[in-house]
């Protein structure tokens, strides 16, 4: 569980979007967090404290002077225990109070006393959000170290259309995970990851591709992001996975597109992880019109694509850590080690397509990590776990 042992304080203020927050509380509890909920009295008009108490198995606090609360000095004890505070939805009124150090209820009192990271998710009418006073208050909070989560846009409860929506629950959880899920041992590192399958056109309708879904590359990008890296994800246009939050997404289609993207983004990076499945060959010519069926066999002439990893190995700056992938069906260690040497990589992640649980389109993998120092075979595990082992190798490079 990614948040096991972490104490998270959720501050719920008086907005209609409070109805989303039980799902956030439940998600954080499932990840192992100790979740404490503070509500303003106005928030209790929109949703009952009992909802949060049931989900967190902890008393929901509304009254600053609740004599039944377990701590002797509740606002100080809770502020000291918190690893993170998330105030969502945050109304214009509460934002104004926090920006100016006012503490007239339990939520604002704990916020003022806490020294942990604080996230604020504004949710209100578009005109209230865009009012220069509110905007100045949000800038003041950022000046004092708060992270302001951008509001979403769409139809609001008041009937207006515009900004001011509370982001979806998953987005709020992603912000919490970015802060707390991992040690930030990759902070300051620039990491480029490629993911997915290239698509090499033969005519306007058809193309040559492979079975890669991009799951492994996306997992690596997410792991590196959670560990504090500045991540650029080169993602195939054929990937249908949700975007990885907090990373720069750069689309590509063909091997040539990917080669251009690698040259543009990776040569000044600290690490390049080439998880993309790149075509070795492409049609020698691309027909302008759809190739029609004909009697008998059809011959398709192919030509080699650019060997991207070989080019990187020949041109990489000294500081660039290069990790490649090797998909084999036999002689895994021998073939992959030969690729490591030939293409001057620092590490290669090798797996055998015939091993159950490895390969394309599944959430697990069975890999062997190969470097100049030797090889390490990992057991069947999630692609997220494999991704963190790759991130470990990058973090070990100083």
N, C-alpha and C positions, 0 to 999 in steps of 0.2 A: 504494500500500500504506500503510495507516493507521499502521503502527508502524515504517516504514523508518528505520533508523539508531538505534533505541532498543535499549538493553541491558536485558534482563529476567532476573532471577535467580529460578529456581523452586526452592523448598526442599521436598523430599519427605520426610515422616517416616513412621514405621513403623505405618501403618494399612492395612486392606484396601482403603480407597478410593483408595490409590495407583494402582490399575489405571486410574482415569480420567485421570490426569495426562499420559500420552503424547498423548492427543487434544488437551489444552490446549497442550502444547509444540508439537505439529504446527501447530495453528491459529495460534499466535503467530509461528512461523517463516514460514508462508504470508503473513502480513501484513507481513513484512519485518523482524521483530525479530531481534536477536542474543540467543539464548536460552542461558543457562548453567544447568545443573542441579546442585544440591547434594543429596546424599542422606545421611540418617543410616544407620548400619550396620543398624539394624532395618528400615529401608525396603527395603534390598536383599534382605531375606528375602521380600518380597512381589512385587517386580518387579526385573528385572535392569538394572543400569546401561547395558548394551549397547543396550537399547531406546531410551533417551533419547539416547545417543551417535549412534545411527543417524538419529534424527529431527532432531537439532540440528546434527549434523556437528561436535560439540565433545565433548571429554572430560568425562564425568560425574565429579564430585569427591565423594569420600567421606572420604578420609583428610586430616586437617589437615596432616600432615607428608609429603604425597606429593611426593617429590623430583623427580618427572618433570613436575610441573605447570609451565606455561610462564611464570608470573609468579615473580619472585624472592620476594616476600612475598604469597602468594596471597590471603590473606583481606583484606588492605588493598587490593590492586590491584583485586580483584573488587568490593569494597565501593565503591571510588571510581568504578568504571566503571558501576555499576548506576544505571539510571533508575528502576527499581522492583523490589521484591522481593515475591513471592507465595509464602507458606508454605502449602501445601495438599497433602494433608491435614495439619492441625496436630493432633497428639495432645495429650492433657492434660499429658503429661510435658514435651514441648517448649514448650508454652504456659507452663508453670510456670517453666521455665528462662529463657525470654525475658523474662518479667515481672519476674524478679529479677536480670537481668543476668548469668546464668551462661553461660559460653562454653567448653564442654568438647568440642566437635567443630567441624567446618568450617562446618556450617549455622548454629549458634548464634554462632560467632565472626564470620562475615560479617555476620549480622544485627546484632550489637552494634556492629560497625564502620561499618555503612552509615548514611548520612544521607538516603537517598532515601525516597520513600513506601513504606510496608510494608503489605501486605495479609495477613491471617491468616484462614484458613478452617478452623474447628474441625470435626473429624470423630471421633466416638467414641460409646460407649454412652450412652444417654439419661441414666442415673443419674450417670455420670461428668461429663457436660456440665452437668447441673443441680446438681451438688454445689456448695455455697457457695464452696468453695475455688477451683474452676475458674472460677466466675462472678466472684469477686474478681480472679483473675488476668487474666481478659479485660478487666475494667474498668481494671485497671492498665495493660494494653497500650494501651487507648484513651486513657488519661490521658497516655501517653508518645507519642501521635500515630499509633499503629497504627490501621488500619481493620479492624474485625472483620466478616467476611462472615457473615451469619446462616446457621445450619445449616438444612438441609431436614428434613422429617419423613417418616416412613414405616417400612417394614420394614427393620430393620438386619441386618447380617451375623450378629450374635449371636442373632437370632431375636426380639428385643424390637421393639416398635412404639413410635415416638416421635421426638423430635428427636435430631439428631446425625448425620444423613446429610450427606455432602459434596454441595454443590449441583452441578447438572449442569454439564458442561464449558462450555456457552455462557454460563452465568451468571458463571462465573469470568472468562471472556474479556471479558464486558461490564464487569466491574469494572476490568480492566486498561485497556480502551479509554477508560473514563471518566477515568482518571488521565492517560493518555499520548497519546491520539489527536489532540488538538487543543490549540492555544493557548487559554487560558481568558479570551478577550477579552469574554465576556458574563457573567463572574462578577459577581454582585450584581444582575443584571437579572432582572426577573420577566416572563416571556413566556407568553402564552396563544395556543394554536394550536387551530383547529377542523379536523376531518377527516371525510370520509365523506359519505354521502347522507342527507338527511332522508327520513322515511317518513310520508306523510299519509294516515291511514286513511279509507276510504269505508264500511267495515263491519267486523265482527270478523275477517274473513278477508283482505280485500284492502286494498291501499294504493297510493298514487301515489309513485313514487320516480324515481331516475335511475341512471346507470351508474357513478357514482363509487365507487371501492373504498377511498378514504382513503389510498392510497400516498403521494401528495404531501404531505399534512398530517403523516403519520407521519414522513416523511423530514425535514420541517422541525423537528418536535419533537425528533427524535433529534439532528440537527445542533446545535440550540441547547443541548440537554443536554450534548453532548460539549464544547461551548465554555464550559461553566460556568454556564449560566443555570438559574434556578428555573423549570421548565416545567410548565404545566398543559395537558393535551391533552383537548379536548372532542371525544369520539369517538362517532360514530354507533353505535347498537346493532346496525346492520347490518354493521359492519366485522368481518371475520374474520381480520384481521392479528394477529400476536402483539403483546402489549402492549409499548410502548416502555419500556425499563428506566429507573428513576430519575426518572420523571415522574409527576405526579399525573394519574390518568385519571378523567375525569368523563363519564359516558354521557349521551347525549340520543337522542331518537327523532324528534320533530317539529320543524318550524321554530320553533314556540312554545317548545318545550323548549330549543332552542339559544339563542333570544333571552334566555330567563331565565338560562341559564348564562353567556352573554356579559356580561349586566348584573351578575351576581354576581361573576365572576372577573376580568373584563378592565378594569374602570374604574379600578382602582388599580394596573394593570400598567404596564410600560414599553413593551410592544409587544403588538399583537394581529395575528395572521396568520390571516386567514379563508380557509382552503383548502377548507372544506366546500362541497359543492354543495347549495345551499338551494333548496327548491321556491319558485317565485314564486306558485303557486296551490295551494289545497287544496280538497277537497270542501266545499261550503257546509254540508252536513249529513252527519252520520255515522250510518248506520243501526245500530239496536241488534242486529238479526239479519242474517244473510247475505242479500244481495240475490239473489233467484232469477232464473234465466234467464226471458226472456219473448220472445214473437214480435215481430219487427220491431226497430227501433232503440231504443236507450236514451239518454236525455239525462242527462248528469251536470253539475249546476250547480257552478261553481267560484267561489271568492272569493280575493282577494289575501292572501298571508301578510305578516307584518311584514318590511319591508326592514331587515334588521339593520344592514348597513353604513351605510345612510343615517342610521339612528338614532344609531349610534356617532359618525358624522361630525358630527352636530348637537350631541352631548352630551359629546364626548371631552374629558378634561382636556388641558392643554397638553403634558404630557410623554408622552402616549400616541402611539406610532408605530403607524399603522394601515396594514397591507398587505392588499389584497384580491386576488382572482383573477378573471379574465375569460376565459370560454370562448366563442369566436366561430367562425363558419363563413365570415364575409366581413367586409371593412372592419375588420380587427383593430385597427390603431392608432387610427383615428378613433373607433370605438365604445368602445374601452377608455379612451382619453384623456377622452372625454366622461364616462365613469363616474368616473374619478379626480376630475375637477372637481366633478361633481354631488354626490358623496358625501364630499367633503373628505378623501380618503385621502392618505397620504404616498407610497404606491407601489402600483402594480397589476401583477400578474404575468399577462400575456396570452398565450394560445396559441390556435391554430387547430385545431379538431378534425379538419380534413381533411388536415393535414400528417402524413406518415408518421412514426411514432415519438412523436407527441404524443397527449394525450388520456387516456382512462380505461383502467385495468386493465393498463397497460404499465409497465415499469421505467425508461423513458426519457421525456424531454420536450423540446420545442422551444418556448422562451418568449421573450418580449420584456419587459424590465423598464422600466416607464414611471413617471417622476416628473415633478414640475414643471420639472425641469431638462432633460428630454428623454427619449429612449428608447434602450435598448441591446438589440439582438437577440443572443441566445445561440445557439450551434450545438446540434445534437443531442447530448445528454449524459444521464447518469443523473439520476434524480430526487434522489438524494443530492447530486450536484454542484450541481443547481439550488438545493436546500435551503441549501447553504453560501453560495451567492451571496445568497440572501435574508438569511441570518444576517450576511453582510458588511454589508449595508445597515443592519441593526439596530445592529451594533457601531459603525458610523460615526457614529451619533447620540450625542452626548455631553451 
